[in-house]
Amino acid sequence: MNATTHDIVIVGGGTAGLVLANRLSEDPSLSVLVLEAGIGASSDPRVLIPGFFSSLAGSEHDWNFETVPQKNLDGRIIGHVQGKVLGGSSAVNAQALIPPSASDVNRWQELGNLEWNYQTLKPYLDKWFKLSLPSQEVSEHLQISWADAEPFQGAVNASFAGAKADPLPNAWVKTFETLNHRLTANPFDGHSIGAYNGPSTIDNTTKTRSYSDVAYYQPVATRPNLQLITGVSVSEIIIDDALRATGVKYTQDGIEKTVQARTDIILSAGVFNSPKLLELSGVGDPSILNSSGINVKVDNKYVGTNLQDHVVNGISYEVKDGITTGDDLLRGDQATLAAAMAAYQTNQTGPLVSSGITSFAYLPTQFSGEDSNSRSALLDMLANPQLNHPLDAQRYSFARKLLSEMSEGTAQYFLFAAQTNAVGRNTNESIAVGLQEGNFITLVAGLSHPISSGTVHISSSNPADKPTIDHQYLSNSFDVELHARHITFLEKLAATEPMASLLKPNGARNHPAAFIGADIDKAKEYAKVGASTNWHSVGTCAMAPAHLGGVVDSNFNVYGVKGLRIVDASVIPFVPQSNTQSMVYAIAERAADLIKKSI
């Protein structure tokens, strides 16, 4: 068995891991090693070309995770795209750059995580990317007068690339304004609701994806104190009798190897793999470990619990003739693909320049006149909490605050310029399954702050076996009621001008069950048969006091083990209302500063 020694060993060269590799290796006296399961793919067109992001699902760059059948989603299996590639999920996501709300971060401090609030994290939320603004004409079309590039001068390039003079982004904002939901403030200031068109992590010069590999790793890859090993399978964190993490066991090309760490081992393996590696190493719930024949070194029953995610439902509406969508590309039409590639390669235009997901909104829960008593009824549902995890009490309290004050979003809405259909099927298949002929847009509603939470645990002691993932989506009845109201609001959007003028009267939809109207019961049924994920899982190694279900402390140290930290989406105690990319980059930037101070 081969062995080497480094000061710091980072397990996972993903979004967070490569930020850490860059920042920690700035100190030439520190030897830093990164172990990554995937390979570099910065020349793969599926990674680089923004519009090809959906082709990465199920590819060799995807871990291909999936849930067990979800009881409250009609027994369906929900697939989870996670990047198994240098750059992690920043290499395979839809490139949306969405900042969190201030309250999302302030909740961390309210738990007892000292100095984890919006004020302390804001500099890091601004630090990781730089923003390019479009021309005045495009800015007016997108209605982004709020956008300001000055505060953002970081490593990842972000822009409004691909914005074009089609009517969709403009109609999106104006439709919400018709409904009296004008954007209240700059989304990057932490206190806004309403609709806007947002930037993407796309380099405005090259019109390619900008992500942690090209932005954080490649510029410093030649540092003599930084080493990267790809294509490895990590099997265990070595923890000695003094409960100190001393090394990492991994396999490369069929050969088992060990690397020793002088100061820190940092797990940045992601929301599913970080708890898996803890459990394989003897840190976790004794009942889980004993059932797989693993010796318990640190008893913490909360490892792998508190799994949260954004559950989403979309309704696809057929658009009027002449409106460009991405349906032919999703269906694999070769003539359309050839034309799109020619436009992209010749003059960096066309549908491949964008992910097609750039229009967003955050709103408080909307109640119709026919539903006038439901706000009180929903508040009544929160009066008797069902506490399955110590953090549930805070989740209930926050939900009551959101419903009472009506000043923050409880749902994310966004527009996808193509058709989708998750109804009645497992979503660990291609998103192109079951598509109809014709052109569509999909209006999507996502539950921003679910109370429901689930688990991820090892399925055996074999490191090659995937973990058992059970999100327990919509297991809390409050989530079902709240999400149903978000779904019915999609119908109001579709019926409101100017959006309504873009849709075919009595046009087709993605499924007969998608004709919801204002019927809450139909919406609840649609949630059950058609909900999927926004791939925003967090929380399985939560940063929280130990008695509240924490796995790491406010400096990312794993409770009970010296020299072991976790820095990735698994430490986020509550799923934020936003996409998680911004949070992970910012957390990693701050973690690097905290780790430097402690070494």
Beta strands, then each sheet from edge to edge (+ up, - down):
strand 1: 2-11
strand 2: 32-35
strand 3: 65-66
strand 4: 79-80
strand 5: 129-131
strand 6: 156-158
strand 7: 194-197
strand 8: 226-229
strand 9: 232-239
strand 10: 245-252
strand 11: 255-267
strand 12: 283-284
strand 13: 298-299
strand 14: 311-318
strand 15: 359-363
strand 16: 411-416
strand 17: 440-447
strand 18: 455-457
strand 19: 468-470
strand 20: 532-533
strand 21: 564-566
sheet 1: 8+ 2+ 1+ 11+ 10- 9+
sheet 2: 8+ 2+ 1+ 11+ 21+
sheet 3: 3+ 4-
sheet 4: 5+ 6+
sheet 5: 7+ 15- 16+ 17- 14+ 20-
sheet 6: 12+ 13+
sheet 7: 18+ 19-
end
